[in-house]
Every structure is written in C-alpha cells, then in structure tokens.
Amino acid sequence: MGAGIAHAFLTKGAKVVVVERDAEAARGARDRVESSVAASIERGAVSASAEALLADFATSVDYADFAFCDLVVEAVPEDPTLKATALAAVEEQISPHAYLATNTSSLSVTDLAAALARPGQFLGLHFFNPVPASTLIEVVIAQRTAEETVDAARRWVEALGKTAVVVKDAPGFASSRLGVAIALEAMRMLEEGVASAEDIDNAMVLGYKHPVGPLKTTDIVGLDVRLGIAEYLHKTLGERFAPPQILRDKVAAGDLGRKTGRGFYDWA
C-alpha cells in the first residue's frame, strides 16, 4: 500500500519520500514504485517521463527525512501498537505545521490519535488497493481532528483525481465494514457448499455490478489482512463479524491470496 500511495502522489507532481524499516525494504519500495510508474507511462495514464517523476522520489530508513513533508501517510501493518509507535516517532520529526494520516482500514483513528501531541492535525486516509487505479479515498475524522485538517484532506484527494468519502471514526468505517460483511458471508456460503468461489463472485459481479467478487477481492487484499479486520470488528461489533473457520484455516496454511499464489483462487 505504501508504494501505491507514493505512486499516486508522485504522478500528480508531489515530491515524495518513502521511509522503510531497513535498507532491504527501502530497495523493495523503490523497485515497486519504479515498476508502477513505468507501467502507468506505458498505459498512457501518465505523460511525464520516468526520469522526471523519479527525480522527485526518494527512499530512506530515517524518519528525519520526513522533515520537509507537508503530509505524512503511515501505512505500516494493521497492528495498533506498531501504528501508534510509528506515528509518535514520525510526529517528532515533522514540521509543527505538517499533517499526519493513517492508512488503517479498520482500527480506531481516535485511539491512534491519543498518544499524539497534535491530534487536531491527524486523521485517517484509507486508500484502496490498487491505489493507482482506485478512485476512492475514505477520509476518517477522529474525535479531535480539526476542520482545517478535513478541508486539507479533501484538497489532497481532489488533487489525486480521486473522490473523498468522509466518515466519522467508527469500527470498520463505511467501506471495510460493508466490504468485510459481504466477504464473510461469501466465505460461509463457500464453506457450506452453497456454490463455488467463482459462482459466488459472479453473482455479485453480474447481478450487482461489483467490479470484482468478494472472494477474489479478499485474495487481492490478503486473507491475513481480512482476518485481522474481521477479528477487530468481531471484538467491537459482535458475532456477525466472527471470522469463518475456512478463513482461519487458509491463513494458518499460509494461503494468503495473490501475494502467496493461492487463497480462494489459484494465482500461480
């Protein structure tokens, strides 16, 4: 997600730095962004040259390199402790006038803001995968998010050529809550032998005009990611979000979807 977010800003003329946990991860991030930029140019989606775009792109392993940024978007894994630690460390390095955002898809933005010195300048920016192709960004307002910050977020989303959906902080927000509810029911149907994964997905694609079915979407997002979100929603919203055993079994087996080559579909 971090590379996708970097690509989105970079191709709209922003100067971008990606900070990773170590040098190997930083090299991987650069490779992903360079590949994504090249693909966009090849498709004709971007008119600038790769050289011009990548001149404004850097990778680092030092949060101090965020000092020039007007906005920092945190995109570490969906672990509240990890996110809170990263956000607090970043806030120490950025300008007092800069904004900070989390790309969480379900965690409480208000809880993440609790340890920050400037919670008014913090909110959720939930990007969707794949970021370059997605036209939606969910703007999540925490309890202490300033109206000025929300206005700035709307401008960022507009500058990226995407549409903002503004929601108050609540478990799963709007998109994850609805998307996961449909996906979990699709998994239960598969588990019960109601239909194949392909036919369940086709029912939503052809009958409800979803671009991708809920099971294939889960493969793209990652079964481990979906399980983490479902567990959080189960804890906060109750039994209707209890993860099906088929999801737990596939995650335990390492079948995490497209990134591992197998999930509800065979991606090999």
N, C-alpha and C positions, 0 to 999 in steps of 0.2 A: 504493500500500500504506500509506503514512504516513497518508493521510486515513482509510482504512478502520480502521486501528489506533486512531487518535484517536476515531473514531465509536464503536468497541467500548467503550473506557474511558469516554467521555463519557456514553453512555446507561446505564451502570451506576453513575453517581454520582460519578465521579472528576473532579477539576479537571485540565484538560488544556491544554498549550501545544504548538503545533507551530512549530518553528523551521525556516525555509526559507533558501535561498541568497540570495534577493533579494526586494524588495518585490512584484514581479510574481508570483513563485512563491508568496509568502505569501498574496496575494489569491486566487490559484487554489486554494490549500489550503482557505482559508476557504469559498470558494464550494462546493467539493466536499463539505466536512463539513456545511455548512448544507443542501445539497440532500439528502444522505444522511439526515440527521436528519429532515428534512421527510417523506421517503419512508417512513421507519420509523414515524413518527407516523400517517401516512395509512393504512398497512397495519395499524395497531393493535398493532404489535410493541413500541411504547414508549408509556407512559401519560402521562409528563410533557410539559409544553408545550415548544415550541421555545424560547420566551423563557427559561424556567427552565434548560434544558440549555445553551443557548448563553451564558448568563451565566457559566458556568464554563469557557468556551473562549476561547483567545486564540491569535493567530499573532504571529510575531516573526522578526527576522533576526539576533538576538543570542543566542549560546549562554548568556550570563549569565542569561537568563530561565528557564533550567532549574534555577536555584539552589534553588527551593522544592520540586522534584520528589523523590519517593521512588524513582521508576523512570524511566529514560530509555531508549526503544527507538529505536535507529538504524535507518533504513530508506532509506539512500541506495542508488544503483545498485550492481550486483554487480561492483564493481571493488575488489580487495583494498587497493590503495594509498589510494583515496578513502575506503574504510570505515575503515582504520586511522587516517588523518589526522583524520577526523570524530570517531571515538571518543576519541582522545587529547585533542582540543580540548574535547570535552564533559566528559571526566573532570576537567579543570582547573577547571570551573565548578560542578560539582555538589557536594553535601554529602559529607563523608567517609563518611557512613552510607548514602548512596544506592546503588542498584543500577543497573547498566548492562547493556543487552542489545543484541544484533544480530539483525536480521530476515533474515540471509542464508539462502538456500535451499540452498546447497551449499558455500560456502567454509569453510575450516578455522577454527573458533571458537578453537582453541588458538593458531593463528598470529596471529589478530587480537588475542588477549589479550597477546601477547608485549611489546607496547610500552606496556601499561597499568601504572599504579602500583599498582592494587588488583585484580589478576586474580581473586582469590577472590570478588569481588562482580560478576563478569561471566559471562554465559552466552548461549546462543542461544535466541531465542524466534521460531520460524519460523511466522508466521501464514500462512493460506491465503486465496486470493482467490476470491470477495469476502469480506472479513473479517467483515462483519456476519452473513452467512448461514452461514459455515463453523463447524462445531462442533469443529474440531481445532486444537490448537497443539502443535507439536513443540518440546519442551524439550531443548536440546542442551548436554550437560555437557562443558566443556573440561577439560584436564588439571588445572588449578589452581582450578577452580570449587569453592567451599566448599559443604558440605552444607546449610548455613543458606540459601544462595542458591537451591539447588534447592528447598528447602522453601518459600521465599518465592514462587518461580515457580509451584509447584503451587497455592498460595493465590490468586495473581493469575488463573491460568487458571480456577479454580473460581469466583472472583468474577465473571468474564466469562460464566459459564454455558457454558463450553466444556470439552473433555476434553483432558488432557495425555497425550502420548506421550513418554516420557523415553528419550533415546538418548545414547550416548557419541559424542563427536566423531569422525566418520569421513566420508570423501568422499561427499557427497550425502545423509548421514544415512540415514534409512529411507525417508522419503516421496519425496524428489527422486530418489533412486537407483532406486527401483522405478517411479515415475511416468515418469521420463525413459526408462528401458529400454523400457517398453511403447510410449511415444510414438515413439521412434526406429525401432522395428520396424514400427510402423504407417506411418511415413513411407517406409521401404524397400518395404513392400508397395504403397503408392501409386505409388512411383517405378517399380516393376517391373510395374505394371498388373494386380496381383492383383485389385483391386476398387476401387470409387470411395471417396472420402473418407467419404461418407455411409454406405456399406455396411460399411466397416471400423469406423466408430464404432458403428453399430447392432449389430454383432456383439458389442461389449463392453457396450453398454447393455442389450441384450435377453438376451444369453447369459450375461453375468457380473454383471449388475445394477449396472454403473457408472452413476452419475447422468448423466455426460457422457462421450462418447467421447474417446480420446486426442488426436485431431487437432483437434477443437473445443476441448478443454481447452488445447492449445498455442496456438490462436488467442486464447483468453481471457487466458492468461498472457503472451503475446507471443513471437513467433518469435525475436526477438533475445535475449530472456531465456533461452529454452530452448537456443538455440545457445551462449550463454555458459556455461550449466551443463554442456551436453554436452562442450564443449571442455575444461572443467576436469576432468570425470570421465574423459574420454579420456586426458588427461595423467596423472591419478593412478591410474586403474584399468585402463587398457588399451584395446585395439582394439574391445571390444564396445560402447564408448560413442562410437565415431567418428561424427561428425555426417554424415548422408546429404547428398549433393550437392543434393537438392531443398530441403533446409532452408537451406543456404548460398546457393543461388540466390534463394530468396524473400527472404531477409534483404537480400542485395545489391540486389535490386529495390525494396526498401522496403515489401514486403508483409509487415507485421509482425503481422497478425491484426486483432482487433476494433478496436484503437486507431487503425489506419490505414484501416480499412474493407475490407481484403482480406488473407487469409492462405491457409489451406487452404479457407476458405469466403469467400463474398462477404457482407460485413456491411452493405453500403450499403442 
